[in-house]
Amino acid sequence: MALAESAKGEQRGRGAGRVRSKAIRGHGARQQRKGKMSGPDSMRWHDRAAPADLPDFAAPQFTLHMSELTHFDAQGQAHMVDVSAKADTLRVAVAEGRIRMAASTLALVAEGRAGKGDVLGVARIAAIQGAKRTSDLIPLCHPLPLTKVAVSFTLEDAPPAVRCEVSAQTVGPTGVEMEALTAVQVGLLTVYDMLKAADRGMLITDVGLLRKEGGRSGTWVRGGDVPTAA
C-alpha cells in the first residue's frame, strides 16, 4: 500500500513538473510578444545563428543584391522589365539538351519502328511550337516576334540518347535565350511522350544554353570567357 502511494506521489510530481515547464515556456513567449524580454532569448527564430553542425550547403555561397535581378523592382516586387528604351538588334540563342534511354528504345527511333510514328518529326514541330509559346509558359518573358527557329536531333550511342539543339532568332530589344531553352525541353518531352510505352525510365538531362549573341552584353559562349560586348 505504501509503495502504491509512493508511485502515485511520483507521478503527481512529474505531472506538476510538466505543467510548470509548459507554464514557463508560455510565459516566456507572452513576454517576448509584449517586448519585455531582452538578450539572446528575445531573438526571433530567423535572427538566430545557424547551428555549427549544419552541412556546408546550408551556408550562403554568395551575396546577390536585389538590384542585380532585373525582374524585381525597387520594392522587390516581380515585374516585366521595361525594354522600350533598348535598341532593336539581331538576337540569337542556341541551346541543347538530351534524353537518355535504353539502347533498344534508341533503336526504335533510328529504325522508325515507334508505335506512334515519326518520333523526331513530331518532336521538331513541338519544339518550334514551344519556342513560339514561351511567353505563355514563363510569366515574365516578353512575347517576341521570332524570325527563325531551327531544330536538329542527333542520335548518340554512348550512352544511348537523343540530343536536341535549337537555334532561335529575333530582331528586337531583348534576347531569345528562354525561347531556345523552352523549345529544347518541349522537344525532348515530346520524344518522351512518343516513346514512353517502350521505356518509362528515359531521363531528360544536360539542358543548357550554348551561345547567345546580340544586345548590350554582346556574345556569350558556354565554356568561354566573359561576354564580349558587340
Buried (B, 14 or more C-beta within 10 A) or exposed (E): EEEEEEEEEEEEEEEEEEEEEEEEEEEBEEBBEEEEBEEEEEEEEEEEEEEEEEEEEEEEEEEEEEEEEEEBEEEEEEEEBEBEEEEEBEBBBBBBBBBBBBEEBBBBBBEEEBEEEEBBEBBBEBBBBBBBBBBEEEEEBBEBEBBEBBBBBEEEEEEBBBBBBBBBBBEBBBBBBBBBBBBBBBBBBBBBBBBEEBBEEBEBEBBEBBBBBBBEBEBBBEEEEEBEEE
